[in-house]
Amino acid sequence: MSEIPKDYEPAFPGKWPEKQEGGHVWRYATGISERDWFAGKAMQGELANGRTEWFIEDADDLASFAYVIADAMLRARKAKP
C-alpha cells in the first residue's frame, strides 16, 4: 500500500465500531480522496456534455484535464475570500 500524502483529505470520512474482546475499537474509513472525487466529477461532466472532442484515444488527456480542474477547485477552496 502506498503512503498517504500529508495533504490528503478524504471525500467521505467515516468511522464505525468493530467489536473486539474487552470493548469496541473504532476503525476509520478514509475512502477516496477529495482530489480524486473532484477529478471524477470533472471527468463525468466533460463526458456528459456531449462534446465530441474527447475520444477514447484521448483518455489520458481527459484524465489529466480532470486533475487540473480538481487541483484548481482545491486551491479555490483554500483561498481566502
ABEGO torsion letter per residue (X at the ends): XBBBBAABBBABBBBBBBBBBGEBBBBBBAEBBAAAAAAAAAAAAAAAAGBAABBAAAAAAAAAAAAAAAAAAAAAAABBX
